[in-house]
Amino acid sequence: MRSQKISQGFAMTTAAAAAALLLTACGPSQPQSQTTTSPATGQASQSPSPTASTPPPASSAPATSTPASPAPGTTPAGAPALCKAAGLTAATDASGGGAAGSVYMKLNLTNKGSEPCILRGFPGVSLVAEAAGAPIGAPATRDDSAGVVDVLLAPGQTGTAVLRYTQAGNYMDCSLVDAAGYRVYPPEDTESLFIPQPTRACSNANITLLSIGAFQPV
């Protein structure tokens, strides 16, 4: 009877030990350390691109040249030059009459040279105290009622422009002075001609007594 109890106790101990072992084996395992690998931050390698072929140059059309137009104030090559003061004579012709205190004159420039020349545009005109004196008052304003044309002057020929003189006495605030005549600059010239023609002028620069048109053929 006692041996039977011992056997049973031993069997129970063995069974308990086996159960303990089984529970240990089936229990949660210890966590393992993990290593995280960060993705590479560099540029991803790329496969070499195929070599681009250079397209053949496009055929270009032959260049064409357009003759340049002459610059303003110049004449084409081979054409007569612009008239200059040294080759001209100047005079006025008051046969144009007058109206409302104004006198209309023809300002005539005549080619005294041996070669033809061209008058183009407006002359500069001022009243002066003497042949070599300074201008008096305001210079002539331009009257563009007649268009600008090239006036070809053969030797001895004349071009004309309309010059208007307004009586100085018409202006109450005019500071009257005596003028000996007109200083005339041909178009695009820095030299001048003097026309002796005594008259009255205003020394006030804000009063304009003269107007001038563009040269026209006679």
C-alpha positions as CSV (number, residue, x, y, z in Angstrom):
1,M,0.0,0.0,0.0
2,R,2.8,2.4,0.9
3,S,4.7,1.6,-2.2
4,Q,1.7,2.3,-4.3
5,K,1.4,5.8,-2.7
6,I,5.1,6.5,-3.4
7,S,4.7,5.5,-6.9
8,Q,1.7,7.7,-7.3
9,G,3.6,10.6,-5.7
10,F,6.5,10.1,-7.9
11,A,4.3,10.1,-10.9
12,M,2.7,13.3,-9.8
13,T,6.0,15.0,-9.2
14,T,7.2,13.9,-12.6
15,A,4.1,15.1,-14.2
16,A,4.4,18.5,-12.4
17,A,7.9,18.8,-13.6
18,A,7.0,18.0,-17.1
19,A,4.2,20.5,-17.0
20,A,6.5,23.1,-15.7
21,L,9.0,22.4,-18.5
22,L,6.1,22.5,-21.0
23,L,4.9,25.9,-19.7
24,T,8.5,27.3,-19.9
25,A,8.9,26.2,-23.5
26,C,5.5,27.6,-24.5
27,G,5.9,30.9,-22.6
28,P,6.7,34.2,-24.4
29,S,10.2,34.4,-25.8
30,Q,12.5,37.2,-24.9
31,P,12.4,40.1,-27.4
32,Q,15.3,40.2,-29.9
33,S,17.1,43.4,-30.7
34,Q,16.3,44.6,-34.2
35,T,18.5,46.7,-36.5
36,T,16.8,49.3,-38.7
37,T,18.5,50.1,-42.0
38,S,17.9,53.6,-43.2
39,P,17.5,53.9,-46.9
40,A,20.4,55.4,-48.7
41,T,20.2,59.1,-49.1
42,G,22.5,59.5,-52.1
43,Q,21.4,59.9,-55.7
44,A,20.2,56.7,-57.2
45,S,22.5,55.6,-60.0
46,Q,21.1,56.0,-63.4
47,S,21.8,54.0,-66.4
48,P,23.8,56.1,-68.9
49,S,21.5,57.7,-71.5
50,P,22.1,56.8,-75.0
51,T,24.4,59.3,-76.9
52,A,22.2,61.9,-78.6
53,S,22.8,62.2,-82.3
54,T,23.4,65.8,-83.6
55,P,20.9,66.6,-86.3
56,P,22.5,67.8,-89.6
57,P,22.5,71.6,-90.0
58,A,19.5,73.0,-91.7
59,S,20.2,74.4,-95.1
60,S,20.0,78.2,-94.9
61,A,18.7,80.4,-97.7
62,P,21.2,82.6,-99.4
63,A,21.4,86.0,-97.7
64,T,20.0,88.9,-99.7
65,S,21.1,92.5,-99.1
66,T,18.7,95.5,-99.3
67,P,20.2,98.8,-100.3
68,A,20.2,101.1,-97.3
69,S,18.1,104.3,-97.5
70,P,20.1,107.5,-97.2
71,A,20.0,109.0,-93.7
72,P,17.9,112.1,-93.2
73,G,19.8,115.2,-94.2
74,T,22.0,113.3,-96.7
75,T,21.8,112.8,-100.4
76,P,22.3,109.5,-102.2
77,A,25.8,108.8,-103.6
78,G,26.3,110.5,-106.9
79,A,23.4,113.0,-106.3
80,P,24.1,116.8,-106.0
81,A,25.1,118.0,-102.6
82,L,23.0,120.2,-100.3
83,C,23.4,123.9,-101.0
84,K,25.7,125.8,-98.7
85,A,25.8,129.5,-97.8
86,A,29.2,129.9,-99.5
87,G,27.7,129.0,-102.9
88,L,24.4,131.0,-102.6
89,T,23.1,134.6,-102.7
90,A,20.1,135.7,-100.7
91,A,17.4,138.3,-101.3
92,T,13.8,139.1,-100.4
93,D,11.0,140.0,-102.7
94,A,8.1,141.8,-100.9
95,S,5.7,141.4,-103.9
96,G,3.7,138.9,-101.8
97,G,1.7,141.8,-100.2
98,G,0.5,141.9,-96.6
99,A,-2.5,141.5,-94.4
100,A,-3.5,142.4,-90.8
101,G,-0.2,144.0,-90.0
102,S,1.9,141.4,-91.6
103,V,4.1,141.5,-94.7
104,Y,4.6,138.4,-96.9
105,M,7.9,138.1,-98.7
106,K,9.7,135.6,-100.9
107,L,13.0,134.6,-99.4
108,N,15.1,133.7,-102.5
109,L,18.3,131.7,-102.5
110,T,20.2,131.5,-105.8
111,N,22.9,129.1,-106.7
112,K,26.0,131.2,-107.7
113,G,28.3,128.2,-108.0
114,S,29.3,126.1,-111.0
115,E,27.7,122.8,-109.8
116,P,24.0,122.0,-109.1
117,C,22.9,121.7,-105.5
118,I,19.8,120.8,-103.5
119,L,17.7,123.0,-101.1
120,R,15.7,120.7,-98.8
121,G,13.5,122.0,-96.0
122,F,13.4,125.1,-93.9
123,P,16.0,127.9,-93.5
124,G,16.8,129.5,-90.2
125,V,15.9,133.2,-90.2
126,S,16.4,135.9,-87.5
127,L,16.4,139.7,-87.4
128,V,19.8,141.1,-86.5
129,A,21.2,144.5,-85.4
130,E,24.0,144.4,-88.0
131,A,25.6,142.1,-90.5
132,A,27.8,140.4,-87.9
133,G,25.5,141.1,-85.0
134,A,23.6,138.8,-82.7
135,P,20.0,137.9,-83.3
136,I,17.2,140.1,-82.0
137,G,14.2,138.6,-80.3
138,A,12.8,135.2,-81.3
139,P,13.9,133.3,-84.5
140,A,11.3,132.5,-87.2
141,T,8.9,129.7,-86.5
142,R,8.2,127.1,-89.2
143,D,5.1,127.2,-91.4
144,D,4.6,123.7,-92.7
145,S,1.6,124.5,-94.9
146,A,3.9,123.7,-97.9
147,G,5.5,120.3,-97.8
148,V,9.3,119.6,-97.8
149,V,10.6,118.8,-101.3
150,D,14.0,118.6,-102.8
151,V,14.6,121.7,-104.9
152,L,17.4,121.1,-107.4
153,L,19.2,124.3,-108.3
154,A,21.3,124.3,-111.4
155,P,23.9,127.1,-111.5
156,G,21.9,130.4,-111.6
157,Q,18.6,128.9,-110.5
158,T,16.6,130.0,-107.5
159,G,14.6,128.3,-104.7
160,T,12.1,130.3,-102.7
161,A,10.4,130.1,-99.3
162,V,7.6,132.3,-97.9
163,L,8.8,134.7,-95.2
164,R,6.2,136.5,-93.1
165,Y,7.1,139.6,-91.0
166,T,4.6,140.9,-88.4
167,Q,4.8,144.6,-87.6
168,A,6.5,145.0,-84.3
169,G,4.2,147.9,-83.4
170,N,1.3,145.4,-83.2
171,Y,2.5,144.3,-79.8
172,M,1.8,146.5,-76.8
173,D,4.6,144.9,-74.7
174,C,7.2,145.0,-77.5
175,S,10.5,146.5,-76.6
176,L,11.2,148.2,-79.9
177,V,14.7,148.2,-81.4
178,D,16.1,148.8,-84.8
179,A,17.1,145.8,-87.0
180,A,19.6,146.1,-89.9
181,G,18.2,143.1,-91.7
182,Y,17.9,139.3,-91.8
183,R,20.3,136.6,-91.0
184,V,19.5,133.5,-93.1
185,Y,20.9,129.9,-92.6
186,P,20.3,127.6,-95.5
187,P,18.8,124.3,-94.5
188,E,21.2,122.1,-92.5
189,D,24.0,124.6,-92.7
190,T,25.9,126.3,-89.9
191,E,27.1,129.3,-92.1
192,S,24.7,132.2,-92.8
193,L,23.9,134.9,-95.2
194,F,22.9,138.5,-94.4
195,I,20.2,140.4,-96.2
196,P,20.3,144.2,-95.5
197,Q,16.8,145.4,-94.9
198,P,16.3,147.9,-92.1
199,T,13.1,147.3,-90.0
200,R,11.8,147.4,-86.5
201,A,12.1,144.5,-84.1
202,C,11.2,143.4,-80.6
203,S,14.0,142.5,-78.3
204,N,11.5,140.4,-76.2
205,A,12.4,136.8,-76.8
206,N,8.7,135.8,-76.1
207,I,7.4,137.8,-79.1
208,T,7.7,136.1,-82.5
209,L,7.6,138.4,-85.5
210,L,8.7,136.0,-88.2
211,S,7.6,132.7,-89.8
212,I,9.2,130.8,-92.6
213,G,8.0,128.0,-95.0
214,A,9.9,125.2,-96.7
215,F,11.8,125.9,-100.0
216,Q,9.9,125.3,-103.2
217,P,11.0,125.6,-106.8
218,V,10.3,128.9,-108.5
